[in-house]
Amino acid sequence: MGTFAATDAPFVEGVHIGLVAEFDSPAGLGYIDSADGNRYLFHCIAIADGSREITLGQKVLFEIVMRFNKSEAWNIQKNN
């Protein structure tokens, strides 16, 4: 299990598949619905290409990090 550098929070093992369900560009916050039926919050800094923008409905690969006792999506990559 690795750690998330900004908080030294542990990653949950594995890469997950999902879809961007919500994204508020001005706030930089959104949600990903994973293939396993869970929903994960993310901040735009978690988008791997550095663009800080992502399209609703975009298929993604992502990791999960535990922050403040909650699961969040991290290292979000577009999966066409």
GUBA-735024 format. One record per residue: x, y, z of N, C-alpha, C in turn; residue in three letters; residue number from 1. Coordinates in steps of 0.2 Angstrom, whole numbers, padded with zeros to 4 digits. Example, Ala and Ser with C-alpha at 12.3 -4.5 7.8 and 13.67 -1.06 7.14 Angstrom:
2
+-------+-------+-------+-------+-------+-------+-------+-------+-------+------+-----+
!  n_px !  n_py !  n_pz ! ca_px ! ca_py ! ca_pz !  c_px !  c_py !  c_pz ! code ! pos !
+-------+-------+-------+-------+-------+-------+-------+-------+-------+------+-----+
!  0066 ! -0028 !  0039 !  0062 ! -0022 !  0039 !  0066 ! -0016 !  0039 !  ALA !   1 !
!  0064 ! -0011 !  0035 !  0068 ! -0005 !  0036 !  0064 !  0000 !  0039 !  SER !   2 !
+-------+-------+-------+-------+-------+-------+-------+-------+-------+------+-----+
END
This chain:
80
+-------+-------+-------+-------+-------+-------+-------+-------+-------+------+-----+
!  n_px !  n_py !  n_pz ! ca_px ! ca_py ! ca_pz !  c_px !  c_py !  c_pz ! code ! pos !
+-------+-------+-------+-------+-------+-------+-------+-------+-------+------+-----+
!  0004 ! -0006 !  0000 !  0000 !  0000 !  0000 !  0004 !  0006 !  0000 !  MET !   1 !
!  0003 !  0011 ! -0005 !  0007 !  0017 ! -0005 !  0004 !  0022 ! -0001 !  GLY !   2 !
!  0007 !  0028 ! -0001 !  0004 !  0034 !  0002 !  0003 !  0040 ! -0003 !  THR !   3 !
! -0002 !  0044 ! -0001 ! -0004 !  0050 ! -0004 !  0001 !  0056 ! -0002 !  PHE !   4 !
!  0005 !  0059 ! -0006 !  0010 !  0063 ! -0003 !  0008 !  0069 !  0000 !  ALA !   5 !
!  0002 !  0072 ! -0002 !  0000 !  0078 !  0002 ! -0003 !  0077 !  0009 !  ALA !   6 !
! -0005 !  0071 !  0010 ! -0007 !  0070 !  0017 ! -0004 !  0064 !  0020 !  THR !   7 !
!  0000 !  0060 !  0017 !  0003 !  0054 !  0019 ! -0003 !  0049 !  0020 !  ASP !   8 !
! -0008 !  0050 !  0017 ! -0014 !  0045 !  0018 ! -0013 !  0039 !  0014 !  ALA !   9 !
! -0015 !  0033 !  0016 ! -0014 !  0027 !  0012 ! -0019 !  0026 !  0006 !  PRO !  10 !
! -0016 !  0023 !  0001 ! -0020 !  0022 ! -0005 ! -0023 !  0015 ! -0004 !  PHE !  11 !
! -0029 !  0014 ! -0007 ! -0032 !  0007 ! -0007 ! -0029 !  0004 ! -0013 !  VAL !  12 !
! -0027 ! -0002 ! -0012 ! -0024 ! -0006 ! -0018 ! -0028 ! -0006 ! -0024 !  GLU !  13 !
! -0025 ! -0006 ! -0030 ! -0028 ! -0007 ! -0036 ! -0031 ! -0001 ! -0040 !  GLY !  14 !
! -0032 ! -0002 ! -0046 ! -0034 !  0003 ! -0051 ! -0042 !  0002 ! -0052 !  VAL !  15 !
! -0046 !  0007 ! -0052 ! -0053 !  0006 ! -0052 ! -0055 !  0009 ! -0059 !  HIS !  16 !
! -0061 !  0007 ! -0061 ! -0064 !  0010 ! -0067 ! -0071 !  0013 ! -0065 !  ILE !  17 !
! -0072 !  0019 ! -0069 ! -0078 !  0022 ! -0067 ! -0080 !  0028 ! -0072 !  GLY !  18 !
! -0085 !  0031 ! -0071 ! -0087 !  0037 ! -0075 ! -0088 !  0043 ! -0071 !  LEU !  19 !
! -0086 !  0049 ! -0074 ! -0087 !  0055 ! -0070 ! -0095 !  0057 ! -0070 !  VAL !  20 !
! -0097 !  0057 ! -0064 ! -0105 !  0058 ! -0063 ! -0107 !  0065 ! -0062 !  ALA !  21 !
! -0102 !  0069 ! -0059 ! -0103 !  0076 ! -0058 ! -0097 !  0080 ! -0058 !  GLU !  22 !
! -0097 !  0086 ! -0060 ! -0091 !  0090 ! -0060 ! -0092 !  0097 ! -0060 !  PHE !  23 !
! -0091 !  0101 ! -0055 ! -0092 !  0108 ! -0054 ! -0085 !  0111 ! -0055 !  ASP !  24 !
! -0084 !  0114 ! -0061 ! -0077 !  0117 ! -0063 ! -0075 !  0122 ! -0059 !  SER !  25 !
! -0080 !  0127 ! -0058 ! -0077 !  0133 ! -0053 ! -0075 !  0131 ! -0046 !  PRO !  26 !
! -0079 !  0126 ! -0044 ! -0077 !  0123 ! -0037 ! -0071 !  0118 ! -0037 !  ALA !  27 !
! -0070 !  0115 ! -0043 ! -0065 !  0110 ! -0044 ! -0067 !  0103 ! -0041 !  GLY !  28 !
! -0073 !  0102 ! -0039 ! -0075 !  0096 ! -0036 ! -0080 !  0092 ! -0040 !  LEU !  29 !
! -0079 !  0086 ! -0039 ! -0084 !  0081 ! -0043 ! -0084 !  0074 ! -0040 !  GLY !  30 !
! -0088 !  0070 ! -0043 ! -0089 !  0063 ! -0041 ! -0088 !  0058 ! -0047 !  TYR !  31 !
! -0085 !  0053 ! -0045 ! -0085 !  0047 ! -0050 ! -0089 !  0041 ! -0047 !  ILE !  32 !
! -0093 !  0038 ! -0052 ! -0096 !  0032 ! -0050 ! -0092 !  0026 ! -0053 !  ASP !  33 !
! -0090 !  0022 ! -0048 ! -0086 !  0017 ! -0050 ! -0090 !  0011 ! -0053 !  SER !  34 !
! -0087 !  0006 ! -0056 ! -0090 !  0000 ! -0059 ! -0093 ! -0004 ! -0054 !  ALA !  35 !
! -0090 ! -0004 ! -0047 ! -0092 ! -0008 ! -0042 ! -0098 ! -0005 ! -0038 !  ASP !  36 !
! -0101 !  0001 ! -0041 ! -0107 !  0004 ! -0038 ! -0106 !  0009 ! -0032 !  GLY !  37 !
! -0099 !  0011 ! -0031 ! -0098 !  0016 ! -0026 ! -0097 !  0023 ! -0029 !  ASN !  38 !
! -0098 !  0028 ! -0026 ! -0097 !  0035 ! -0028 ! -0091 !  0038 ! -0024 !  ARG !  39 !
! -0086 !  0041 ! -0028 ! -0080 !  0044 ! -0025 ! -0080 !  0051 ! -0026 !  TYR !  40 !
! -0079 !  0055 ! -0021 ! -0077 !  0063 ! -0022 ! -0070 !  0063 ! -0025 !  LEU !  41 !
! -0069 !  0069 ! -0029 ! -0062 !  0070 ! -0031 ! -0062 !  0078 ! -0032 !  PHE !  42 !
! -0056 !  0080 ! -0031 ! -0054 !  0087 ! -0033 ! -0050 !  0088 ! -0039 !  HIS !  43 !
! -0051 !  0093 ! -0043 ! -0048 !  0094 ! -0049 ! -0040 !  0092 ! -0049 !  CYS !  44 !
! -0037 !  0093 ! -0044 ! -0029 !  0092 ! -0044 ! -0028 !  0084 ! -0044 !  ILE !  45 !
! -0033 !  0080 ! -0043 ! -0032 !  0073 ! -0044 ! -0032 !  0071 ! -0051 !  ALA !  46 !
! -0034 !  0075 ! -0056 ! -0034 !  0073 ! -0063 ! -0027 !  0073 ! -0065 !  ILE !  47 !
! -0025 !  0067 ! -0068 ! -0018 !  0065 ! -0069 ! -0014 !  0070 ! -0074 !  ALA !  48 !
! -0018 !  0072 ! -0079 ! -0015 !  0076 ! -0085 ! -0014 !  0083 ! -0083 !  ASP !  49 !
! -0016 !  0085 ! -0077 ! -0014 !  0092 ! -0075 ! -0019 !  0097 ! -0078 !  GLY !  50 !
! -0024 !  0095 ! -0082 ! -0028 !  0100 ! -0085 ! -0033 !  0103 ! -0080 !  SER !  51 !
! -0035 !  0100 ! -0075 ! -0040 !  0102 ! -0070 ! -0047 !  0102 ! -0072 !  ARG !  52 !
! -0048 !  0099 ! -0078 ! -0055 !  0099 ! -0081 ! -0056 !  0092 ! -0084 !  GLU !  53 !
! -0062 !  0090 ! -0083 ! -0064 !  0083 ! -0086 ! -0072 !  0084 ! -0088 !  ILE !  54 !
! -0073 !  0080 ! -0093 ! -0080 !  0080 ! -0095 ! -0085 !  0075 ! -0092 !  THR !  55 !
! -0091 !  0077 ! -0091 ! -0096 !  0073 ! -0088 ! -0097 !  0067 ! -0092 !  LEU !  56 !
! -0097 !  0061 ! -0089 ! -0098 !  0055 ! -0093 ! -0092 !  0052 ! -0095 !  GLY !  57 !
! -0086 !  0055 ! -0094 ! -0080 !  0052 ! -0096 ! -0078 !  0046 ! -0093 !  GLN !  58 !
! -0076 !  0041 ! -0096 ! -0074 !  0035 ! -0093 ! -0067 !  0036 ! -0090 !  LYS !  59 !
! -0065 !  0034 ! -0084 ! -0059 !  0035 ! -0081 ! -0056 !  0029 ! -0077 !  VAL !  60 !
! -0050 !  0029 ! -0077 ! -0046 !  0024 ! -0072 ! -0044 !  0028 ! -0066 !  LEU !  61 !
! -0044 !  0026 ! -0060 ! -0042 !  0030 ! -0054 ! -0040 !  0025 ! -0049 !  PHE !  62 !
! -0037 !  0028 ! -0044 ! -0035 !  0025 ! -0038 ! -0039 !  0028 ! -0032 !  GLU !  63 !
! -0039 !  0025 ! -0027 ! -0043 !  0028 ! -0021 ! -0038 !  0029 ! -0015 !  ILE !  64 !
! -0039 !  0035 ! -0012 ! -0035 !  0037 ! -0006 ! -0039 !  0038 ! -0001 !  VAL !  65 !
! -0037 !  0037 !  0005 ! -0041 !  0038 !  0011 ! -0039 !  0045 !  0014 !  MET !  66 !
! -0043 !  0050 !  0014 ! -0042 !  0057 !  0017 ! -0047 !  0059 !  0022 !  ARG !  67 !
! -0046 !  0061 !  0028 ! -0050 !  0063 !  0033 ! -0056 !  0057 !  0034 !  PHE !  68 !
! -0053 !  0051 !  0034 ! -0058 !  0045 !  0035 ! -0063 !  0044 !  0030 !  ASN !  69 !
! -0062 !  0047 !  0024 ! -0066 !  0046 !  0018 ! -0062 !  0044 !  0012 !  LYS !  70 !
! -0065 !  0040 !  0008 ! -0062 !  0037 !  0002 ! -0063 !  0043 ! -0004 !  SER !  71 !
! -0057 !  0045 ! -0007 ! -0058 !  0049 ! -0013 ! -0054 !  0046 ! -0019 !  GLU !  72 !
! -0056 !  0048 ! -0025 ! -0053 !  0047 ! -0031 ! -0046 !  0051 ! -0032 !  ALA !  73 !
! -0041 !  0047 ! -0034 ! -0035 !  0051 ! -0035 ! -0031 !  0048 ! -0041 !  TRP !  74 !
! -0027 !  0051 ! -0045 ! -0023 !  0049 ! -0051 ! -0028 !  0047 ! -0056 !  ASN !  75 !
! -0033 !  0052 ! -0057 ! -0038 !  0050 ! -0062 ! -0036 !  0051 ! -0069 !  ILE !  76 !
! -0037 !  0046 ! -0073 ! -0034 !  0046 ! -0080 ! -0040 !  0044 ! -0085 !  GLN !  77 !
! -0040 !  0048 ! -0090 ! -0046 !  0046 ! -0095 ! -0045 !  0039 ! -0098 !  LYS !  78 !
! -0050 !  0036 ! -0099 ! -0050 !  0029 ! -0102 ! -0055 !  0028 ! -0108 !  ASN !  79 !
! -0052 !  0030 ! -0114 ! -0057 !  0030 ! -0119 ! -0058 !  0023 ! -0122 !  ASN !  80 !
+-------+-------+-------+-------+-------+-------+-------+-------+-------+------+-----+
END
